Amino acid sequence: MIKKGILHPQLKHVLTSIGHQDYLAMVDSGYCVPLGVERVDLAFLPNIPTMLQVLDGVLDELAVEKIILAEEIHEHAPEFLKEIKKRFPDNFPIEFVPHVELKEIIKQSKAVVRTGDFGTHYGNMVLVAGCVY
């Protein structure tokens, strides 16, 4: 039995199968996951779990070399962006793309993790897997 870390078996499996530069998307509860992309559904109740809670758990287990966010996050969710930036070093690469382009990038993800997040406009993200050596 696992003593700590991510307990959700499907998410754990996804994380262990991700390779360098694979994409892992994290989305809010209302996001329409594209057909053909594995869906890891963690949404339980409104805002349970939040995207930041899931991000923290994933970052404890996955090497990430870049994050991709919608450029609209600057205008619509600046406080959420601040919270995301707190989780990475100052010089960490964050790429901002138009929301419609982010939706296309999400289609290339190894998996999409659906959180219970409600009301965080333009907070969906793509983590680009890093390498640990």
VENPE-V558595 format. One record per helix or strand. SS is the DSSP state (h for helix, s for strand). FROM is the first residue (numbers start at 1). LEN is the number of residues. If there is no record, write none. Layout:
BEGIN
[[SS,FROM,LEN] [SS,FROM,LEN]]
END
This chain:
BEGIN
[[h,9,9] [s,23,5] [s,38,4] [s,45,1] [s,48,1] [h,51,11] [s,64,7] [h,73,4] [h,78,9] [s,94,4] [h,99,8] [s,111,4] [s,125,5]]
END
